[in-house]
Amino acid sequence: MAEMNVKKSSRQMTIRHLGRGSQLTIYFGKMLRMFIYQNDWKVLPMAALIAGLVGMVIRPMLFINMEGTLMGAFAMVCVCIWNGCFNSIQVICRERDVIKREHRSGMHISSYIVSHMLYQALLCLAQTVITLYVIQMVGVQYPREGLITPFFFLDFMISLFLITYASDMMSLWVSALAKNTTTAMTIMPFVLIFQLVFSGGMLELPAWTESLTHFTISSPGLKVIAAQADTNHRPYATISTMVSKMRDSEIGGTFTVGQVLDILQDEDNPAIAELRTKELGKVMTLSELKTTLEHSATFGAFKKEHLLEDFTVEDTLRLILESPDFESVRSYRLGGASSITLGDMLQAIIDADDSDLILGEKILHLTTVGDMLDAIDAANLLEQYGDMEVGGTITIGEATDLLAQNPDVQARRDQEITVHTTMGKVLDIVGEERVKEFLEQKAAAVSYTADYEYTSDNVIGYWLSLFVFILVFSFLAMITLEFIDKDKR
């Protein structure tokens, strides 16, 4: 019996003094067995389900426009934090008694935590790959080129993995703090709410709470995805939607000519000042003018317009009789007091039955604009002087000032102009796409965020922040478990 006790004591001493490397291998193998036999593998299909649901929602907007990309980035951060937290929230507290007993028997806490870190890293990597694949399957189109690596998919995978892993280590620490699974699951919602509310990306935070974003994994997580997606340079979709919805809106009012001119001359208004610098007109050569006219349907129709109509002798006589200037000589008598007047004579010629042949004689023939251009050989002239420049430019401000100084315009300053139309008609005149593009550019400039700038320094900086979170939380979990013997339960 004594011999058996000696052998047993010797075997216990051997187990007690196993090195950290050996213990790490033992615990890592234990976790792999738990993954298979205790249904820990269920986190993988759960990750696929969550990714599928979120992917179907963000599919129409992620990597498409600014607002959609930002909301999609926030949704992806939520998925990563959710996956990471539920990977490890119960792994320590559910076997707290076992850990305490093994620690008293010689288990190194560092070996135990590092084995968890390795195991959870593999689990997070598998979840990340599944998430990316499922999101792509539901229709999200990833950009092709990456910023750090040649492939965006790889860059994106690194970001999602670091967010998931940092969340995993945070939950590992919570699990080390909690005395049982009930306590851990009670703490969990508060951790999630803190992470998501204080991410600093989706909700405008009061000034006194902005510093709290530095303690969240979601803040660098959201920023790194937004930076990789080049959010700052995505179109602002809200503007396009708003303009389209306003097409049927009626606009109008009554203004005086003077009010319009005063508005256009208000250089203190930045928008008006910028508008006044826009140039009107264009300098072009005669060859360019000829080419433009040849391809213009409007000019083709204009060439057919009549400059001169057919004009006969009768038309000339009637024109003379109807002229006010002829009244002074209409009663002038030819040959004496009893002779016929000049007016009667012209009228008699018009009324005579045998004068139709003479009266119908054409003095001028039908002439179109095209006939006139052919008569002066305009085509050859344009060809001969093709390098000559014509036209000029004038700014809207200069044109407005010229109008304001015109006496006729000044006389009409109090004349009222009533405008009643729809926004759609105005957009058709100005160009709806041009308006949308202009407004989107202005909105994007106002919404520009330096944290989302598409640079490698930004992305690497956020990766390092997430890596620091991983190290800090794993170290805190290790320190917390070192005091497990003080638990008097």
ABEGO torsion letter per residue (X at the ends): XAAAAAAAAAAAAAAAABBAAAAAAAAAAAAAAAAAAAGAAAAAAAAAAAAAAAAAAAAAABGABAAAAAAAAAAAAAAAAAAAAAAAAAAAAAAAAAAAAAAAAGBBAAAAAAAAAAAAAAAAAAAAAAAAAAAAAAGBBBBABBAABABAAAAAAAAAAAAAAAAAAAAAAAAAABABAAAAAAAAAAAAAAAAAAAGAABBBBAAAAAAAAABAAAAAAAAAAAAAGAAABBBAAAAAAAAAAAABBBEEBBBAAAAAAAAABAABAAAAAAAABBBEBBBBAAAAAAAAAABAAAAAAAABBABBBBBAAAAAAAAAABAAAAAAAABBBGEAABBBAAAAAAAAAABAAAAAAAABBABBBBBAAAAAAAAGAAAAAAAAAABBBEBBBBAAAAAAAAAABAAAAAAAABBBBBBBBAAAAAAAAEAAAAAAAAAAAAAAAABBAAABBBAAAAAAAAAAAAAAAAAAAAAAAAAAAAAAABAX
